[in-house]
Amino acid sequence: AAFAADFAAWVDAQPGVTLTVALSGGSTPKRLFELWADQFSDKIDWSRIEFFWGDERCVPPEDAESNYGVAKELLFDRISIPGENIHRVKGEASPEQECNRYEQEIQRIVPADRDGNPQFDLIILGMGDDGHTASIFPHQNEFLKSPKVCEVATHPQSGQQRVTLTGRVLDAAKKVTVLVTGAGKADVLAEVINKQGAFADYPVSHVDAEDTCFYVDQAAAAKLS
Ligand SMILES: O=C1O[C@H](COP(=O)(O)O)[C@@H](O)[C@H](O)[C@H]1O
């Protein structure tokens, strides 16, 4: 709820500006999408926002695993936003080809910073129980350092393929917000924030955008000192 409101204020504070925003997937943003649709549908000028995703599972949009499918059902179908503002990863396409196509689409719409990196105005991330973020999983550090915009990643347990933004694009964003909820994330979150234990193994620990902020609920924050 705090982030939903802060996002509305952030958009409002930049009148007339088109903003590029990458959404996260998984379970955490579902409540955010519902709140935006329920309470902010007429309070945010959605037509000024170009939506992308930080990662997508390589499944069709109708699949329950589709990050786009979830956002469509809970948010886009309930607000007024031009279809051309929604830049989804086509999870039903060939992963390698789609990775290249999505990279080109990002480069077409998202302005580059002085180093040539696409610079999103805002990237919303989540954190998995294993410390992954976007679809950069532990021990896949090559994606943190990749010179590319996107990579095809593989989920270490399920083998599901994903298209993910790389670490350099996460770090180049003007603003990164990490949403973390639930008791199942408390131990890893404490390690990440306190830089203790296995924190360096968790990809989320390496996100280093200039303005990086975590929004956490009480259950996730239970082990923070
Ligand atoms: O697989 C994914 O996992 C992370 C975390 O998801 P959650 O279900 O624990 O909230 C998510 O940020 C990422 O976008 C998603 O594809």
The ligand as a MOL file (V3000), in Angstrom:
LIG
                    3D

  0  0  0     0  0            999 V3000
M  V30 BEGIN CTAB
M  V30 COUNTS 16 16 0 0 0
M  V30 BEGIN ATOM
M  V30 1 O 10.2410 -15.9560 -10.4780 0
M  V30 2 C 10.1660 -14.8460 -10.0450 0
M  V30 3 O 10.4980 -14.6320 -8.7610 0
M  V30 4 C 10.7110 -13.3460 -8.1900 0
M  V30 5 C 10.1670 -13.4120 -6.7800 0
M  V30 6 O 8.8390 -13.8930 -6.8580 0
M  V30 7 P 7.8770 -14.0810 -5.6120 0
M  V30 8 O 6.8340 -15.0740 -6.0920 0
M  V30 9 O 8.6960 -14.6300 -4.5000 0
M  V30 10 O 7.2780 -12.7520 -5.3260 0
M  V30 11 C 10.0550 -12.2450 -9.0110 0
M  V30 12 O 10.5240 -10.9980 -8.5850 0
M  V30 13 C 10.3150 -12.4550 -10.4900 0
M  V30 14 O 9.7970 -11.3820 -11.2520 0
M  V30 15 C 9.6350 -13.7280 -10.8610 0
M  V30 16 O 9.6370 -13.9990 -12.2350 0
M  V30 END ATOM
M  V30 BEGIN BOND
M  V30 1 2 1 2
M  V30 2 1 2 3
M  V30 3 1 2 15
M  V30 4 1 3 4
M  V30 5 1 4 5
M  V30 6 1 4 11
M  V30 7 1 5 6
M  V30 8 1 6 7
M  V30 9 2 7 8
M  V30 10 1 7 9
M  V30 11 1 7 10
M  V30 12 1 11 12
M  V30 13 1 11 13
M  V30 14 1 13 14
M  V30 15 1 13 15
M  V30 16 1 15 16
M  V30 END BOND
M  V30 END CTAB
M  END
